[in-house]
Structures are given as C-alpha cells and as structure tokens.
Amino acid sequence: MTPALTIYQQHHLRVVFDHHAAHLYPAMVKASQAHVVMLAEQGLIPADSAAMMLRGLLVLTEDRPEEFDYDGSVEDVYYTLEKRLAAACGVEVSQLSVQLARSRNDLDAGVFRMVLRDQLLQVLDAVLAAGRTILDRADRHADVVITGYTHRRPAQPTSIGHVFAGYAEALVGEGFAYADLLDEMNRSPLGSCAFAGTDLDISPRRLADLLGFERLIINSYEAVAGADHLVRVATLNAQALATGARLARTLMDWLSWGWVVTPGEFTQGSSIMPQKRNPVVLEHLVSMAGAAAADAVSVLNNVGAAWWEDSNNATTDVQARLWDGDDRAYRFFSLLGGLIAELDPLRPPAGEEIVASGATTTAAADALARHGVPFRGAHSLLGRLVRNGPPATWTEQDVRSTAADLGLAELDEAAIRDLLAAAVHPEFVLRRAQADGPGEAAVREQVAQLRTMMTAVAARVDTFRDRLVRADEALAEAVAARVAR
C-alpha cells in the first residue's frame, strides 16, 4: 500500500513534479548519457559499469514522463531518474555512479538551459514566420493609403504597407534579441557540481560538446547561482508581446472601421446577435501580453528575493513561469502571423475622408515651405485655414486673404496651387522619396532590407540547430560504442 503523501508532498512536491517531469526528464536522461560517457572516457568509472548505465538510460529514453504518477517515494524528477535507472539496470540505486562528480545543482542548471533553448528556438521560428507574413503584406499593400494616428487622433496619411513594415522592423530587432539570448543560453554549467567543482579529473568541455553547448560558463559559482539568463527570457517575452499587443490594438480599430477584412477563422459569434463576428483573438493577444508582463515581474521578484547562491527562488521555482511564458510567446506570434496572413483591404478610408480629417495639412504646410515660406508661418496659415473650414472647401482667395491677415508676404500662384493640391490629395504620400517614409517605392525597399535581415536571423537559427543535431549524433555514437563493449 502506498503511504499517504505528507502535506509538503501534497501541496508542493507533487504539484511541481507534475508540472516539471515532462519538461525535465528527457533532458536529464540525455545529460546523464553524456555524463556517463565522459566519466568512462576519463577513466573515472569502469567500462562495464558505464555500459550497464548507458543501456539503462537507453531504456529510459522510451519513458513517457507526462504519465508519471508522483507517489512520494522520491523527492523529485532528479531522484525519479535514479530510481528508474536502477530498475532498468536491475541493480540497487546504491550501485549507480551516474551522479559521480555531479550535483543536482549543475544538472538542474544544465537541463534548464537545454529546455529553454529548445523552447526559444520554437518562439524564434514563430517570430520569423510572422515577420515573413507581415513583410509580404507590407509589400502587397504598400499602395493602400490610410490615415495614420497619433494620440488616437487623425494625424497624417500613410499606408498599410508602411505600418506593417514598421512592425516588421520591430520583429527583426526582437528576432536578433532572441538569437542573442539563445547564444547566451548555450553555455554549459555542467561540471560545476554543487558550486565548487570537484577534484576528480572530469571534462566539462566534453560534456558541453556532447550536449550541443558552444561554450562553458567561466565560473562554477555563477554556473549554479546565476539567473540573469532566466530573467532575460521572461523580460524579452514581455517586451516582444507588449509590442505585438500594440499592433493588435491598432488592428482592432482597422477591423472596426472596416479598413481590412475580418477573417472568419479568427472570430467568434455573438450569443444573441447573429449579425456579429467578433475578432476576439486581438483581445486575447493583448491579454497574453499582460500575462507575459506578469511572468516577468514574478521572475524578477523571485530572483531579487534570492541569495547569491544556488536557491530555488532564483532557479527552480521560476521555471514554470518561463516554460509557460515561452509557450505563450510561441502561440502569440503564431496567432498574430496567422491573422495578418488573412488581412486584406476592405474599405480603406476614402481620400475625401482623409482630407476631411485634416490629416493632409502638414503636407500642405510643407508645400508652402518648399516655396520659401517660413515653417512656423506656413503652420499658422494652415491652422487658421483648418479652423475656418475643411480642406476641400479652400480656395485660392481663402489662402491669400489668410496669409495677408497673418502678415505673410504675398504668395505666388505656384505656392498656392501646391498647397491646395497637397491638401486634397492624400495619395501624394505614396510619391514620397524619403527612404524610411510611406512612399510606395520606399516601403518596398524597406521590405527588401528587412527580409535580408530576417534571413540573417534565420541563418543563425539554422547554424544553432545544426550544432544541436551534430551533438545528438555524436552522443548517440558515443553511447552506442560504449554499450557495444
């Protein structure tokens, strides 16, 4: 009969085990294979003992840790592995050397990095996929003029392509940040043991190579006490999702105004209003960003509450927030990219609507400035014209009389014609030559540049994955060679 769980086991150890086992166990098995190979190569354990443990570890690779039932017979996933390995080897736990020259501290630190790097690769895949989709839409809709807003008020004409290219640039920056974070994550703490290393002649470099780590952490104390890399995971997710949520809020307006189609796949119906299709996915994206911010605060609080040493606050306890946060980030960018893939113009604001909003007045003032009128004088002139009536009603006489009232020098006919044309033709923005602006050609060049940058991020991802694949192959060969002896 299984003994009843203690209060601590019921309300903490079992809860953590149920959440952690599926994440940690496979990585712990792989790390243990590498550790046994290294111990044997260094002559620290007999060849027959290494072969026995490696055979047992191969059996453990077939386990389904998500189905494990915590019975309280051992403390956590770490000891579960030892218990199951002993059973697979047909020996008592006391006859195993899998933990020689290794602590739960450095093993945890190592497998946390292994789990997180796999998750971050998945997040980065979703970021890149969303970025490619948004760039495609930016290129396709570089000629679709809309009203750009500042402070929730109509400001100036721009284009859907210009807005999307702008968000794509933010995604590119986040892509590079995730790639940098992966590089930081790929430093091995294994071999640090509890924190002070060991007198045994182990090879941390060999361990790192077999597990795909590019570098070693320099200091064994930092290897198990450090948590900056964990904080960066949470804060980068929070940053990236916050920026995406801002776009989601803007898209809510576009859908409500009918500027773009409401994609059916991403809507829900009303319970009592059959005509309504609610794009609530955008609300979910905003909520997901809020949850990412909460995760980041939780991680920061726990790390800040911990001692500068191995501490559950700063390492183990924050993993749930990180793993859930990485999964959320992956789903966020998958949703956002999928939504944007279905967004096409429906009824963008008509030119007359943009003009009536006053959004063209800056361009009209710039037209005067091109004819030598001081900017502040041009600005004042346009401000007074707007207050007297919408741009579509302005006449040459209105411009002349208003200029005279302001004490401006008499305007020539060319200046007045340019002002009036700019005031009623928001589509002129598509001609703008400024390289970072909303001009149609400029936006398409921005798209080309950003695609090149995304390709560079993708190349880093491919290189990173290739390293992990080659490490897996080397580990499998080393295990097979030892088992065959």
N, C-alpha and C positions, 0 to 999 in steps of 0.2 A: 504494500500500500504506500503510495507517495505521500510523504509528510506534507502537512499543510504549510503553505507559504507564510513566512513572517510578515509583519506589517511593512517592513522595509522592502521585502521582496515583492509584495503585492503592489505597492504604490510607487515604487521606483524601479527596482531592478528588472521586474517583468516588463514594465512599460518601455523602458529603454531597450531591453533585449528585443522585444517585438518590433521596435522601430529600426534598430541598428543591425539586426542579424543579416537581413538580405543585402544591405549595403556593404558591411564589413567582412563577412565570412569569405566570400570568393577572393577578395583582395588579400586577406590573411593567409588563405591557403597558398596563393601564388607567392606571396612574400616568404612563406615558410619553405616552399620548394627552393627558392633562390638561396635562402639561408642555409639549408641543409647541403646544397651543392657547394656553397662557399666553404662551410665547415669541413667538408670532406676534402676539397681541393687544398685547403690549408693544413691538412693532416691533423685536425682537431678532433675528429671522430673517426672510428674505423669504417672501412668501406662497406662492410656487411650491415652495420648499423644505419649508415646513410641509405643504402639500397632499401632496407626494410622501411624506413620512414618515408622515403620517396614513393614506394609502392602504396603505402597507406595514404599519402597525400593525393596520389592519383585517384584513389577511390573517393576521397573527399571532394574532388572536383565534380563528381556526379551528384553531390548532395543538393537538396532544394531548401536552402536556409529559410525561405519565406514560409515554409511549412513546419519549421522547428517549433516545438512546444516547450516553453520555459517551465521546468519542474522544480527549480530551486536547488538542484543537486550541485550546480556550479554557479559561480557568481555572474559570469557574463560571456560574451561571444569568445573572448580570448581563451578562457578555460574550457568552453564548449569544444573548441577546436582540439585542444589537447586530449579531452575525453574521447572524442570521436576518432582521433588519430590512433590513440592507444587501442581502441576497439578494432579499428581497421587493420592494425598491425598484429593483433592477437596478443598484446602484452599489457602489463600494468603501466599506468601513467608514470610511475617511478622509474621505468626503464627507458623513457624517452629522453633524448638530448636536443629536441627541437628548440628548446629555449636557452641552450648554451650560448653565452655571450650575447644575449638579447634580453631586453626588458619589455614588459607591456608598454612602457613609455615610448621607446623608439619605434616599436612595432605599430602602436596606435598612430604616432606622428607620421609614419611612412604610409600606412594604408589610408589615413585621412587624405593625404596628398594624392594617392592613387585614385581614390574615389572621386575627389574633386576635379582632378584633371580630366577624367572621363566625362564628368558632367559638364564642365566648362567647354569641352570640345563640342558637345551637343548644343549648348547655348550658342556658341560661336557659329555653328552650322546654321542655326535658325536666324541669327543676325545677318549673316551673309546672304541667305536665301531671301529674307525680307528686303535687304538692301538692293539685291538684283531686281526684284519685282518693282520696287519703288523707282529705281532708275529707269526701268522700261516704261513705266507710266509717266515719269517726268519727260522722257524723250517724246512719247506719243502725244502728250498734252502740252507741249511747250508753246503751242499757239492758242491755247484756250484762256482768254482773258477773264479774270475775276477781280473782285475788289479785295485788296489787302487791308487788314485791320491792325490798328494799334490801340491798346486800352479799350478794346471791344467797340471801337468806333471806326467807320469807314475812313481810310487814310489815303491810299494811292492804288492805282491799277497795278496788277501783277498777273501772273499766270499760274495755273495749276502746276505746270511743269516746274516753275521757279520755286514754288512752295515745296514740292516733293524733292527736288534736287537739294534744297536746303536741309530737309530732314535726312536725306541720304548722306550728306556730308557729316551730320552728327553721328549717323550709324557707322560710317567709316572710322571716325575717331574712336567710337566705342569698340569697333572690331579690333583696332590696333591695341586698345587698352586690354581687351580680353586676351589677345595673343601675348602681350607682355606679362599678364597675370599667369598665363599658362607656363611661360618660361620661369617665372618665379616659383610656381608650384612644383616645377620639375627638378627640385634639388632634394637630394636624399638625406634624411636624418638617420638612416639605419646604420647601426654600429655604435651609436651614442649610448646605448643601453639605458640605464636609469637617468643619467645625465653626465656621468664622469667617464664613460668609455670602459675599457677592460684591459687587463694585462695580457690577455690572450692575443695571439697573432692572427687576428681576423683581417679580412679585406673588404672594407666598406665600398671601395671602388668597384669590386667585382659584383657586390650586391646591387649597386646602383645600375651597372650595365645590364644585368640580368632582368631588371625591373623597368628599364627604359628611362631611368633618371639621367639627366645630362650632366649634372654637377653634384658635388657634395656640399652640404652645409658646413661652413668653416669651423664653427664652434659647437661642441657637443652639448653645452648648456642651452644655447639658443635653439638647438635642434629639437629639444623637447619642451622648452619653456616658451619659445616664440609663438606669437599668434597674429603678427601683422598680416601674414598672407591670408589668414581666415577673415580678418577684418576687411581686407581688400575685396574678397569675394562678395561679402554682404553689401559693402558700400558701392561697388561697381554695379551690382544688380540694381540697387536702389537708384543710382544715378541714371542708368540706361532706361529703366522702366519709367522713371519720372519724365524724362524727355519724350518717350513714346506716348505717355499719357497726355502730354500737352498737345501732341498731334491728334490724339483721339478726341480730345475736347473740341478742337477745330473741325474735325470731320463730323462731329455731331451737328455743328452748325451747318456745314455744307449739305448734309443729308436733310436737315430740317428745312432748309431753304430750297431744296430741290436742285441744287447745283450739280450733284452727282447722283447716280442711281443708288437705290437702296438694295443691296444684294440680298436675295431671299435666303441664301444659306446661313446668313449671319443675323437673322431676325427671329423674333418671337411674336406670336399673335396676341391679341388682346383677349381677355376672358369674356368681355361683354361688348366690345366694339369691333365688329367683324371687318371694318374697313382698315384697321390699323395693323401695320407691320412695324414692330419696334426694334431698332438696331441696338439692342441692349448689350451686344458684345463690346461696344465702345464704353459703356458704363462699367462692364466687368474689367476692361483694361485699366481704367482709372483706379478701380478698387484694388486690382493686382499690384499696381504701383504703390498704393498706400500700404499694402501688406509687405512689399519689399522694403519700404522705409522702416516699417515696424521691426522687420527682421534685422535690419542694420543697427537699429537702436538697441535691440536685445543683445546682439553680438558685442557691440561696443560696451554696453553696460556690464556684461559678464566678464569681458576681458579686463575692463577697468577695475572690476571688483576683485580680481585675482592677484595672487602674489606673483613675483617674478621668479617662477619655478614651475615645474610640472604641476598643473592644477586643473581639476575637472572644469572649473568655471571657464577657463580660457581655451580649453582644447575640446574635451569630450562633450560637454554639455551644449556647446554651440553648434555641434554637427547637425542636429535636427533642423535648426534654423537655416543652415547653409544648404543642406540637401533639398529641403522643401523649397528654399528660395531659388536654387538652380533649376529645379523642375518648373517652378512658376515662370522663371525668365524664359525657359525654352518654350513653354506654352504661350507666353505673351507674344514673343516675336513670331511664332508660328501663326497665331491668330491675326496679328497685325498684318503680316505679309499676305496671308490668305484673303483678308478683307480688301486690301488695296488692289490685289490682283483682279478683283471684280468691280472696282470703282471706275466708271466711265462718266464723262459729262452727260448730264441730263438736260437741265435748263440753266446753264450758267447765266449770271446777270447780264441783261442786255446792255448795250452801250449807253442807251438813254438812262437806264437805271444807275449805272456807274457815274455818269455825268451828273445826274440829279443829286447824288450823294455828296458831291463836292470833291470827290477823290482825285479829279484831274487838275485841281487848282495849283498844286505845286509845279506840275509840268508847265502850266500856263505862266506861272511866275518865272520859271527857268527860261521860258521862251523870251520874255522881256529882258532877262539878264543877258541873254545872248546878243541883244541889241544895245548893250551898254547901260541899261537901267540898273542902278544900284540894287542889290538884292533886297535890302530892307524896304526900299521904296516900292519895288515890284511886289513884295509880300504884302505891304499895306494896301496897295492898289487892288490886288486880288481879294484880300479880306473884305474890303468895302464892297466890291462887286458881288461877292457871295452873299453878303448881308442884304443887298438890295434885290437879289433875285437869283434863281438857278442859272447855271452857265448857258443853258440852251436859249435863254431869253436875252443874252447880252448882245449889244450892237456896237458898231464902231463908235457911234456917238457916245454911248454909255462909257466906253473906255476913255475917250478923250476928255469928257467932262469930269470923270472921276479923277483922272490924272491931274487935270488943272486944279481941282479942289485940293489935291494933296501937294500942289506946288511943284510937281514934276515937270521937267522940260517937255515940250511938245513931242509926242510920239510920232514917228514916221509910219506910213501906211504898212510897210513890211512888218514892223514890230507888232502892230495891232492885228494884222492878219495871222501872224504866227501865234499870238496869244489866243485869239478866238479859235483857231484850228486845234491847238493843244487842249483847249478847254472842252471841246466836244468830241474828241477822237481818242478815247482811252486805248484803242488798239495801237496807237502810235508807240506804246510802250514796247511792243514787240520788235520795233526797229532799234531799240536802244543798244548802243555798241559796247557799253561798259561790260568788261569781262565777267564780273560777278553778278550782273544785273539780270532783269527778267526778259531781256531781248531774246527772241526765239533762237537765233544763232548762238547767242551767248549761253543759253541754257543747255543747248545740245553739246556745246563744247565742255561745259561743266560736267555733264553726264559722262562724256568720254573720259575726262580726267578722273572722275570718281570711280568709274569702272576699272581703270588701271590701278587705282589704289586698293579697291576691293580685291582685285586679282592678286595683289601683293600680300594682302592678309590671307587669302585662300592658299597661297603658296606656302606661307608659314605653317598653316594648319596641316597641309599635306606633308611637309617635312616632319612636323611633330608626330603625326600619325605613323609615318614611315618608321620613325625611331621606335615607337611602341611595338609595331609589328615585328621589326627585326629583333627586338629584345624578347618578345614572346617566342619567336622561332629559336633564338639562342638558348633560352631557358628550357624549351621543350627538348632540344637536342642534348643539353647537359643532363637533364633528368633521365632521358632515355638511356644515355650512355652509362649512368650510374646504376640504373635499375638492371641493366643487362649484365652487369658484372657478377 
